Amino acid sequence: MTLKIEVDQDRSFTTIRLIGRVEGEHIPELERVMSGRASAVALDLEQVSLVDAQVVQFLAGCAARDVQLLHCPPYITEWIEQQKRR
């Protein structure tokens, strides 16, 4: 399965739902979808099946920039925490 991106936006909040496998090659598209949003942004990871190391670094950077990571699977949360400790 490839990555599917769904965007739900209202005046004050944008939720970007990621569905499927997220790989480093998808980061430019994610950055494009996230850029220029006047509202706060959250990434909903509930339906993510797999990520690679580049995506974990990207997600750690997002979290550091106050992008909310919603429904983040425990293995991704732990991997992000490992990145922070390095």
C-alpha positions as CSV (number, residue, x, y, z in Angstrom):
1,M,0.0,0.0,0.0
2,T,1.2,3.5,-0.8
3,L,0.6,6.6,1.2
4,K,-2.7,8.4,1.1
5,I,-3.0,11.9,2.5
6,E,-6.4,13.4,3.6
7,V,-6.7,16.9,4.8
8,D,-9.5,18.2,7.1
9,Q,-9.4,21.9,7.7
10,D,-11.4,24.5,9.5
11,R,-10.6,28.1,10.5
12,S,-8.4,27.2,13.4
13,F,-7.1,23.7,12.9
14,T,-5.8,21.5,10.1
15,T,-5.6,17.7,10.5
16,I,-3.6,15.8,8.0
17,R,-4.4,12.1,8.1
18,L,-1.8,9.7,6.8
19,I,-2.9,6.3,5.6
20,G,-0.6,3.4,4.7
21,R,3.2,3.2,4.5
22,V,5.1,6.5,4.9
23,E,8.6,6.6,3.5
24,G,11.3,9.2,3.1
25,E,10.3,9.9,-0.5
26,H,7.0,11.2,0.8
27,I,8.5,13.9,3.0
28,P,8.5,16.6,0.2
29,E,4.8,16.0,-0.4
30,L,4.1,16.1,3.3
31,E,6.0,19.4,3.7
32,R,4.1,20.8,0.7
33,V,0.7,19.9,2.2
34,M,1.7,21.3,5.6
35,S,3.2,24.6,4.4
36,G,1.3,27.7,4.1
37,R,-1.4,26.7,6.6
38,A,-2.8,29.6,8.6
39,S,-4.2,27.3,11.2
40,A,-2.5,24.9,13.6
41,V,-1.5,21.6,12.1
42,A,-1.8,18.1,13.4
43,L,-0.7,14.8,11.8
44,D,-3.1,11.9,12.4
45,L,-1.0,8.7,12.3
46,E,-3.8,6.3,13.4
47,Q,-3.8,4.5,10.0
48,V,-0.1,4.5,9.4
49,S,1.2,0.9,8.9
50,L,4.9,1.5,8.6
51,V,7.5,4.3,8.6
52,D,11.2,4.4,7.8
53,A,14.0,6.2,9.7
54,Q,13.8,9.4,7.6
55,V,10.1,9.7,8.4
56,V,10.9,9.3,12.2
57,Q,13.4,12.1,12.0
58,F,10.8,14.2,10.1
59,L,8.1,13.5,12.7
60,A,10.5,14.3,15.5
61,G,11.2,17.7,13.8
62,C,7.5,18.3,13.4
63,A,6.9,17.6,17.1
64,A,9.7,20.0,18.0
65,R,7.9,22.6,15.9
66,D,4.6,22.1,17.9
67,V,2.9,20.0,15.2
68,Q,0.6,17.6,17.1
69,L,1.1,13.9,16.4
70,L,-2.4,12.4,16.9
71,H,-2.9,8.6,17.4
72,C,0.8,8.0,17.1
73,P,1.5,4.2,17.3
74,P,3.7,3.3,20.3
75,Y,6.5,2.0,18.2
76,I,6.8,5.3,16.4
77,T,6.6,7.3,19.7
78,E,9.4,5.1,21.1
79,W,11.5,5.6,17.9
80,I,11.1,9.4,18.1
81,E,12.2,9.3,21.8
82,Q,15.3,7.3,20.8
83,Q,16.1,10.0,18.2
84,K,15.8,12.7,20.8
85,R,18.2,11.0,23.2
86,R,20.9,10.8,20.5
